[in-house]
């Protein structure tokens, strides 16, 4: 049986990102939200494109106003008005100023902008009531970005800010990694769909819906293969189909030591290498991880719904994020916070307790979800956004004590 950290090292080292030469596609910018950039972006444009004003005010020569003050204002002749979008065709001479608006091009000869609140205008004259700093309120051409240098690196997630940068760079299409394909199926004679009437002993297959939602949230494509009965032939057929059509295969149920848990035997018969058969954690001990020669990685998750979610968050989500081409930040992120509640464990296995983070007096606190923390209790997982970790050997975390928490990110 593997310790959790050892299991995580084994699993994460099995994964290589998608191939940047083969596993990419070009998408329109409006379809790029949440995708992973596959190729660095360079722009032929400087940012700003030209010297421009950061304020409404007056474009001046610093030499003319370097000794100006409210007591002894400098008087300048206003020779033009420069709105945004207009290219001035004159050169500012000594003793002259130009009325200018935010974003407008700085005229030749000017090197400083005086904001209008520090001036007084009379007819075509402006009185400068302060001494500005040299170059004040002037955004210099290429001061944000120089044309030809790298604008965005490969391996980053494209969100609103990056998409805005690409749009401003006149990049209407972008090369991104394709979405990882994740096959999902559930095993068990007791499982039914939500549409079916429950008979004694039956339960609804909620795991399929949870896993499909989680996979979609992190930008991958779920391939739903339904419910597979506890039949070796049916399981072998489904696993073969999944392996041939997906980058990652996730099954739930059928990986413990019951008489009808066939998954490990079938994986071995299909030529898979089984790297993990169980993990020292609660919930989630019966976790199987295997790889196939053609590269898909197989996760046999437990059947209990809480164990499914915890093992997905701890192991599968980082794998999908790394596979997707994300160059950094794909690893599970643990933070130290204060526990609001008493947290208990038997100390024999690394234990995960689900709950939520709340900002209290400037510091985050972990609040344990109410009710039973059985691996079969799905109900109190609703609105969970964090998992508190109780390490092996520790049986109690008291209220007010620090605890490591895994934040449950959507991507």
Residue pairs with C-beta under 8 A, 6 or more apart in sequence:
1 277
1 278
1 279
1 280
1 285
2 10
2 276
2 278
2 279
2 280
3 279
3 280
3 350
3 392
4 279
4 280
4 281
4 314
4 350
7 276
7 279
7 287
7 289
7 315
8 314
8 315
8 318
8 332
10 275
10 276
10 289
11 275
11 276
11 289
11 297
11 315
11 319
12 318
12 319
12 322
12 331
14 275
14 289
14 291
14 297
15 297
15 319
15 322
15 323
16 323
17 155
17 177
17 322
17 323
17 324
17 325
17 326
17 327
18 24
18 177
18 178
18 180
18 247
18 323
18 324
18 325
20 38
20 39
20 154
20 177
20 325
23 38
23 177
23 178
23 325
24 38
24 39
24 175
24 176
24 177
24 178
25 175
25 176
25 178
26 173
26 174
26 175
26 176
27 35
27 173
27 174
27 176
28 172
28 173
29 163
29 166
29 167
29 171
29 172
29 173
29 174
32 158
32 163
32 166
32 174
32 176
33 158
33 159
33 160
33 163
34 157
34 158
34 159
34 219
34 411
35 157
35 158
35 174
35 176
35 177
35 179
35 219
36 155
36 156
36 157
36 158
36 176
36 177
36 219
36 324
36 325
36 326
37 152
37 153
37 154
37 155
37 156
37 157
37 158
37 162
37 174
37 175
37 176
37 177
37 325
38 154
38 175
38 176
38 177
38 325
39 154
39 175
40 150
40 151
40 152
40 153
40 154
41 150
41 151
41 152
41 166
41 169
41 171
41 174
42 148
42 149
42 150
42 151
43 145
43 147
43 148
43 151
43 169
43 170
43 171
44 147
44 148
45 147
45 169
45 170
46 141
46 142
46 145
46 146
46 147
47 142
47 143
47 144
47 145
47 168
48 139
48 140
48 141
48 142
48 143
48 144
49 141
50 105
50 106
50 141
51 105
51 106
51 138
51 139
51 140
51 141
52 103
52 104
52 105
52 106
52 138
52 139
53 59
53 82
53 100
53 101
53 102
53 103
53 104
53 106
53 113
53 137
53 138
53 139
54 102
54 113
54 137
54 138
54 139
55 102
55 113
55 115
55 116
55 137
56 100
56 101
56 102
56 115
56 116
57 100
57 113
57 114
57 115
57 116
57 118
57 119
57 137
58 76
58 78
58 97
58 98
58 99
58 100
58 113
58 114
58 116
58 119
58 126
58 128
59 82
59 92
59 97
59 98
59 100
59 106
59 107
59 110
59 112
59 113
60 76
60 92
60 97
60 110
60 112
60 113
60 114
60 128
60 132
61 92
61 94
61 96
61 109
61 110
61 111
61 112
62 111
62 112
62 132
62 134
62 135
63 94
64 74
64 76
64 94
64 95
65 74
65 76
65 112
65 114
65 128
65 131
65 132
66 131
66 134
67 74
67 131
68 74
68 128
68 129
68 130
68 131
69 129
69 130
69 131
70 129
70 130
73 120
73 127
73 128
73 129
74 127
74 128
75 125
75 126
75 127
75 128
76 95
76 96
76 97
76 125
76 126
76 127
76 128
77 95
77 96
77 97
77 124
77 125
78 96
78 97
78 98
78 99
78 121
78 124
78 125
78 126
79 90
79 92
79 96
79 97
79 98
80 88
80 90
80 98
80 99
80 107
81 98
81 99
81 100
82 88
82 98
82 99
82 100
82 101
82 104
82 105
82 107
83 101
83 104
84 101
84 102
84 103
84 104
85 104
86 104
86 105
87 105
88 98
88 105
88 107
88 108
90 107
90 108
91 107
91 108
91 109
92 98
92 107
92 108
92 109
92 110
93 109
96 109
97 126
97 128
98 107
98 110
99 126
100 106
100 113
106 113
106 138
111 134
111 135
111 138
112 132
112 133
112 134
112 135
112 136
112 137
112 138
113 132
113 136
113 137
113 138
114 128
114 130
114 132
114 136
114 137
115 137
118 128
118 129
118 130
118 132
119 126
119 127
119 128
119 129
120 126
120 127
120 129
121 127
145 151
151 165
151 169
152 162
152 165
152 166
153 327
154 325
154 327
155 325
155 326
155 327
155 328
156 162
156 326
156 327
157 219
157 326
157 411
158 166
158 174
158 176
166 174
177 324
177 325
179 219
179 220
179 221
179 324
180 219
180 220
180 221
180 247
180 248
180 320
180 323
180 324
181 220
181 221
181 223
181 245
181 246
181 247
181 248
182 215
182 220
182 221
182 222
182 223
182 246
182 247
182 248
182 249
182 250
182 320
183 223
183 225
183 241
183 242
183 243
183 245
183 246
183 248
183 249
183 250
184 208
184 211
184 212
184 215
184 222
184 223
184 224
184 225
184 250
184 251
185 208
185 224
185 225
185 226
185 227
185 228
185 238
185 242
185 250
185 251
185 252
186 205
186 207
186 208
186 226
186 227
186 228
186 251
186 252
186 253
186 303
187 227
187 228
187 229
187 230
187 235
187 251
187 252
187 253
187 254
187 263
187 303
188 227
188 229
188 230
188 253
188 254
188 303
189 229
189 230
189 260
190 201
190 202
190 203
191 202
191 203
191 204
191 205
191 227
191 253
192 198
192 199
192 202
192 203
192 204
192 205
192 227
193 204
193 205
193 227
194 204
196 202
198 204
205 227
206 305
206 378
207 252
207 253
207 301
207 303
207 305
207 308
208 224
208 226
208 227
208 252
210 305
210 308
210 309
210 312
211 222
211 250
211 252
211 308
211 312
212 222
212 224
214 309
214 312
214 317
215 221
215 222
215 250
215 320
216 222
217 410
217 411
218 317
218 320
218 321
218 324
218 410
218 411
219 320
219 324
219 411
220 248
220 320
220 324
223 242
223 245
223 246
225 238
225 241
225 242
228 234
228 235
228 238
228 251
230 254
230 260
230 262
232 262
232 265
232 266
235 254
235 262
235 263
235 266
236 266
236 269
236 270
239 249
239 251
239 263
239 266
239 267
239 270
239 298
240 270
242 249
242 296
243 249
243 270
243 292
243 294
243 296
243 298
244 294
246 296
247 295
247 296
247 297
247 323
248 296
248 297
248 298
248 299
248 316
248 319
248 320
248 323
249 296
249 297
249 298
249 299
250 299
250 301
250 312
250 316
251 263
251 298
251 299
251 300
251 301
252 301
252 302
252 303
252 308
253 301
253 302
253 303
254 260
254 261
254 262
254 263
254 300
254 303
255 261
255 263
255 264
255 286
255 287
255 288
255 300
255 301
255 302
256 286
256 302
256 303
257 286
263 288
263 300
264 274
264 277
264 288
264 300
267 274
267 288
267 290
267 298
267 300
268 274
270 292
271 292
271 293
272 290
272 291
272 292
272 298
273 290
273 291
273 292
274 288
274 289
274 290
275 289
275 290
275 291
276 287
276 288
276 289
277 288
278 285
278 286
278 287
278 288
279 285
279 287
279 311
280 348
280 349
280 350
280 392
281 287
281 310
281 311
281 314
281 349
281 350
281 351
281 352
282 345
282 349
282 350
282 351
282 352
282 375
283 302
283 304
283 306
283 307
283 310
283 311
283 352
283 375
284 301
284 302
284 307
284 310
284 311
284 314
284 352
284 375
285 302
285 307
285 349
286 300
286 302
286 307
287 299
287 300
287 301
287 302
287 311
287 315
288 298
288 299
288 300
289 297
289 298
289 299
289 300
289 315
290 297
290 298
290 300
291 297
291 298
292 298
297 319
299 311
299 315
299 316
299 319
301 307
301 308
301 311
301 312
301 316
302 308
302 311
302 375
304 374
304 375
304 376
305 375
305 376
305 377
305 378
305 381
306 354
306 373
306 374
306 375
306 376
306 377
306 378
306 381
307 375
309 354
309 381
310 352
310 354
310 387
313 332
313 387
313 406
313 408
314 332
314 352
314 387
314 406
317 332
317 409
318 330
318 331
318 332
321 329
321 330
321 411
322 330
324 330
332 406
333 406
333 407
333 409
334 389
334 404
334 405
334 406
334 407
335 364
335 404
335 405
335 407
336 402
336 403
336 404
336 405
337 357
337 363
337 364
337 365
337 366
337 402
337 403
337 405
338 360
338 363
338 364
338 365
338 366
338 400
338 401
338 402
338 403
339 365
339 366
339 368
339 388
339 397
339 398
339 399
339 400
339 401
339 402
339 403
340 358
340 360
340 365
340 366
340 367
340 368
340 399
341 355
341 366
341 367
341 368
341 399
342 396
342 397
342 398
342 399
343 353
343 368
343 388
343 390
343 396
343 397
343 403
344 390
344 395
344 396
344 397
345 351
345 390
345 394
345 395
345 396
346 395
347 390
347 392
347 393
347 394
347 395
348 392
349 392
350 389
350 390
350 391
350 392
351 389
351 390
352 387
352 388
352 389
352 390
352 406
353 368
353 369
353 373
353 387
353 388
353 390
354 368
354 369
354 373
354 380
354 381
354 384
354 386
354 387
354 388
355 366
355 367
355 368
355 369
355 384
355 386
355 387
355 388
356 366
356 367
356 369
356 383
356 384
356 385
356 386
357 364
357 365
357 366
357 367
357 385
357 386
357 405
357 407
358 364
358 365
358 367
359 365
366 386
366 388
366 403
366 405
368 388
369 380
369 381
369 384
370 380
371 377
371 379
371 380
372 380
373 380
384 408
385 407
385 408
386 405
386 406
386 407
386 408
387 405
387 406
387 408
388 397
388 403
388 404
388 405
389 403
389 404
389 405
389 406
390 397
390 403
391 404
397 403
